[in-house]
Amino acid sequence: MAVPFRSPVGLVSGPRGVRAVPVDGSGTPKEVVRPPESLVGVFPPVYPEWLGDRDFLVRHGCRFPYVVGEMARGIASAEMVVASARAGFMAFFGSAGLTISSVDEGITAIQSELGPTIRNWGANLIHSPQEPHMEMEFAELMLARGVTNISASAFMRLAPAVVYLSAKGLHRDANGAIRRRTHIFGKVSRVEVARPFMSPAPDSLLMPLVSQGLISDQEAALARQVPVAGDITVEADSGGHTDNRPLSVLLPLILSLAAECAREHGFASPARVGAGGGLGTPAALAAAFAAGAAYVVTGSVNQATLESALSPDGRAMLALASSTDVAMAPAADMFEMGVEVQVLKRGTLFAQRGKELYKVFRTYPSIEAIPDRVRSALENNVLGRPIDDIWDDTREFFLRRDPPQLERAEADPKHRMALVFRWYLFMGAQWARSGEVTRRADYQIWCGPAMGAFNEWVKGSFLEPVENRSVVQVGLNLLEGAAHVTRVQQLRLAGVPRRPEDLEFSPRPLR
Ligand SMILES: Cc1cc2nc3c(=O)[nH]c(=O)nc-3n(C[C@H](O)[C@H](O)[C@H](O)COP(=O)(O)O)c2cc1C
């Protein structure tokens, strides 16, 4: 029989083993079962809505335990957030890398579409070591605009802006329970980073906020009784910034840490732990839920959807990727520290060229020290422009955006070289966004192996053509498929033999 998951399934045991039979709503088999066979059990329906923590759904007003992850520079666009929230997903606007006024524009667009009552969406507070003032400005904007979900990412330790957002507005409801105004989703890929997010905010961060008049004594007192983040997103090997860690290693570690922190601090319930990174097929989602994820997060697969702000050219390239068509490349924001991001390899030379720049950066103390031969090779084969022209543009940009960078560059020639090389890394992402096809070989498209896994799964289905990929159909099909895989696994555990084709779930238009 086909494997139904939205209706109950009966288990019939007999001399030849266990088999599954369709049953009606009262659990009565729809086909005749004669001795020596007998009905030994009935499995209730498996709904995609129920795969994760029900508490997550209630707390955030979601229908599904499914999060559309933030994608920087508005790639997770206002349109993507609106469509996802309406479908019952949680979704985060890609606010990283945007100016505060562009973030405000995006938030306003979302709020004018969704209105004040729909709350299953938020924005991304990204750690900004290059522009530390941005974190507090972002926090102020979120509070002013009433955004109630914040995904805090790339932090290696807690920062004032995270604690401010977490503590501001904490209060007790009529039953005495502590309620949050802002829900922090702490995105982590290391145990040592997860722990402070799962613990109460320390006084070293709370007290300065109190003395600056940003939070009250009462808010600080309540902040000492709850974890900074009620939700922790475990991010395994993913598109963009990643430690390339396997989800199967990281998720169990952080789940047990959540339980440990709850015990240690006497929380009524542990932080909810969600899973992201590498989720591009129903089986991957089902595995994450089976391992205990409260919710799942996708990123790469959404970048190829209609609502993504990536250019159609870039999206078409993503739709051709296989799971091995990815590579690590230097990150624009933390280039000097040697931090890398995972990007698409097929159809672009960005990863190779970025690495070449990093090699030159490590080798020479300044632009002037680069030998002529190396410099002209860089200008002709990588940058596509004379370094002097790039510096002129770079200077103009930082004059507007961040003048102290220029003072540093004047004093430190290596920093000037970094700013020039970062121009290329920054523009690689811009060209991919705007579809500058003459620079296709320089497109920087953040992408993890999940993209290729997704492409393989949807082959031959309505989701294969990139023009049919909406963020909602992608999410609904992944969830529906995960429910199917979960049912197959349930039956296997009960002794029903599994045929290879039982696991197949082909995408279909869903509502
Ligand atoms: C194009 C792109 C941009 C991203 N930008 C951000 C970002 O600005 N902030 C962040 O926390 N995560 C960012 N991510 C990570 C996603 O939110 C999500 O956690 C991740 O993509 C999930 O892993 P996956 O790519 O394997 O699906 C980005 C991912 C992609 C693919």
The ligand as an SDF file (V2000), in Angstrom:
LIG
                    3D

 31 33  0  0  0  0  0  0  0  0999 V2000
   22.7490   33.6820    0.5630 C   0  0  0  0  0  0  0  0  0  0  0  0
   22.7640   33.4480    2.0260 C   0  0  0  0  0  0  0  0  0  0  0  0
   22.8990   34.5200    2.8850 C   0  0  0  0  0  0  0  0  0  0  0  0
   22.8880   34.3280    4.2690 C   0  0  0  0  0  0  0  0  0  0  0  0
   22.9830   35.4050    5.0880 N   0  0  0  0  0  0  0  0  0  0  0  0
   22.9180   35.2410    6.4320 C   0  0  0  0  0  0  0  0  0  0  0  0
   22.9600   36.3580    7.2950 C   0  0  0  0  0  0  0  0  0  0  0  0
   23.0560   37.4980    6.8740 O   0  0  0  0  0  0  0  0  0  0  0  0
   22.8770   36.1350    8.6310 N   0  0  0  0  0  0  0  0  0  0  0  0
   22.7580   34.8730    9.1360 C   0  0  0  0  0  0  0  0  0  0  0  0
   22.6610   34.7170   10.3370 O   0  0  0  0  0  0  0  0  0  0  0  0
   22.7010   33.7920    8.3350 N   0  0  0  0  0  0  0  0  0  0  0  0
   22.7760   33.9520    6.9980 C   0  0  0  0  0  0  0  0  0  0  0  0
   22.6900   32.8650    6.1760 N   0  0  0  0  0  0  0  0  0  0  0  0
   22.4260   31.5340    6.7730 C   0  0  0  0  0  0  0  0  0  0  0  0
   20.9270   31.1770    6.6840 C   0  0  0  0  0  0  0  0  0  0  0  0
   20.1440   32.0550    7.4590 O   0  0  0  0  0  0  0  0  0  0  0  0
   20.6700   29.7560    7.1930 C   0  0  0  0  0  0  0  0  0  0  0  0
   20.9570   29.6750    8.5610 O   0  0  0  0  0  0  0  0  0  0  0  0
   21.5250   28.7340    6.4530 C   0  0  0  0  0  0  0  0  0  0  0  0
   21.5780   29.0640    5.0930 O   0  0  0  0  0  0  0  0  0  0  0  0
   20.9790   27.3460    6.6190 C   0  0  0  0  0  0  0  0  0  0  0  0
   21.8220   26.4320    5.9900 O   0  0  0  0  0  0  0  0  0  0  0  0
   21.6610   25.9650    4.4450 P   0  0  0  0  0  0  0  0  0  0  0  0
   22.2750   27.0370    3.6200 O   0  0  0  0  0  0  0  0  0  0  0  0
   22.4250   24.7070    4.3910 O   0  0  0  0  0  0  0  0  0  0  0  0
   20.1940   25.8020    4.1950 O   0  0  0  0  0  0  0  0  0  0  0  0
   22.7460   33.0330    4.7930 C   0  0  0  0  0  0  0  0  0  0  0  0
   22.6400   31.9530    3.9190 C   0  0  0  0  0  0  0  0  0  0  0  0
   22.6490   32.1390    2.5550 C   0  0  0  0  0  0  0  0  0  0  0  0
   22.5160   30.9540    1.6340 C   0  0  0  0  0  0  0  0  0  0  0  0
  1  2  1  0
  2  3  1  0
  2 30  2  0
  3  4  2  0
  4  5  1  0
  4 28  1  0
  5  6  2  0
  6  7  1  0
  6 13  1  0
  7  8  2  0
  7  9  1  0
  9 10  1  0
 10 11  2  0
 10 12  1  0
 12 13  2  0
 13 14  1  0
 14 15  1  0
 14 28  1  0
 15 16  1  0
 16 17  1  0
 16 18  1  0
 18 19  1  0
 18 20  1  0
 20 21  1  0
 20 22  1  0
 22 23  1  0
 23 24  1  0
 24 25  2  0
 24 26  1  0
 24 27  1  0
 28 29  2  0
 29 30  1  0
 30 31  1  0
M  END
$$$$
